[in-house]
Amino acid sequence: MERSAAWTAIEDQRRALVHLPEDLSEQEWRQPSPCERWTVRQVAAHLALQDTTWSAMPRVMLGFRRRARDLAQRG
């Protein structure tokens, strides 16, 4: 896969994740994830805070990244 196509696919997946955590309770954020020793909050923050092609990042993802960072710092 060409590099630009890979980043497009990654960004498409990130956009799909934007609204997923909106309805989680505090208890659900603290649940263990399938990633050993990581909570749901930590996985969400990890996914949201990965390097990306900033020029192509939609504003909604920037808001999600800020929210995920803030939630991760609280946890």
C-alpha positions as CSV (number, residue, x, y, z in Angstrom):
1,M,0.0,0.0,0.0
2,E,1.3,3.4,-0.9
3,R,2.1,5.7,2.0
4,S,-0.6,8.3,1.2
5,A,-3.2,5.5,0.9
6,A,-2.1,4.1,4.2
7,W,-2.5,7.5,5.9
8,T,-5.9,7.9,4.3
9,A,-7.0,4.5,5.6
10,I,-5.7,5.4,9.1
11,E,-7.5,8.7,9.1
12,D,-10.7,7.1,7.9
13,Q,-10.5,4.7,10.9
14,R,-9.8,7.5,13.3
15,R,-12.8,9.4,12.0
16,A,-14.9,6.3,12.6
17,L,-13.7,6.2,16.3
18,V,-14.6,9.9,17.0
19,H,-18.0,9.3,18.5
20,L,-17.5,5.9,19.9
21,P,-16.4,6.9,23.4
22,E,-18.9,9.7,23.9
23,D,-21.4,7.6,25.8
24,L,-19.0,5.7,28.1
25,S,-19.5,6.0,31.8
26,E,-16.6,6.7,34.1
27,Q,-16.7,3.0,35.1
28,E,-16.5,1.9,31.4
29,W,-13.5,4.2,30.8
30,R,-11.7,2.4,33.7
31,Q,-12.5,-1.1,32.4
32,P,-9.5,-3.3,31.3
33,S,-9.1,-3.4,27.6
34,P,-8.0,-6.4,25.5
35,C,-4.6,-4.8,25.6
36,E,-2.8,-6.2,28.6
37,R,-2.6,-3.8,31.5
38,W,-4.3,-1.0,29.6
39,T,-7.7,0.5,30.4
40,V,-10.2,1.6,27.8
41,R,-9.2,5.2,28.5
42,Q,-5.6,4.5,27.9
43,V,-6.3,2.7,24.6
44,A,-8.5,5.6,23.4
45,A,-5.9,8.1,24.3
46,H,-3.2,6.1,22.6
47,L,-5.3,5.9,19.4
48,A,-6.2,9.5,19.4
49,L,-2.7,10.9,20.2
50,Q,-0.8,9.0,17.5
51,D,1.2,11.0,14.9
52,T,-0.9,11.9,11.9
53,T,-0.8,13.9,8.8
54,W,-1.8,17.2,10.4
55,S,-2.7,18.9,7.1
56,A,-5.4,16.3,6.5
57,M,-6.7,16.1,10.1
58,P,-10.3,17.2,10.4
59,R,-11.3,19.7,13.2
60,V,-13.5,17.0,14.8
61,M,-10.4,14.8,15.3
62,L,-8.6,17.6,17.0
63,G,-11.4,18.0,19.5
64,F,-11.4,14.2,20.1
65,R,-7.6,14.2,20.6
66,R,-8.0,17.0,23.2
67,R,-10.8,15.2,25.0
68,A,-8.9,11.9,25.0
69,R,-5.8,13.6,26.3
70,D,-7.8,15.3,29.1
71,L,-9.5,12.0,30.0
72,A,-6.2,10.1,30.0
73,Q,-4.6,12.7,32.3
74,R,-7.6,12.4,34.7
75,G,-7.4,8.6,34.8
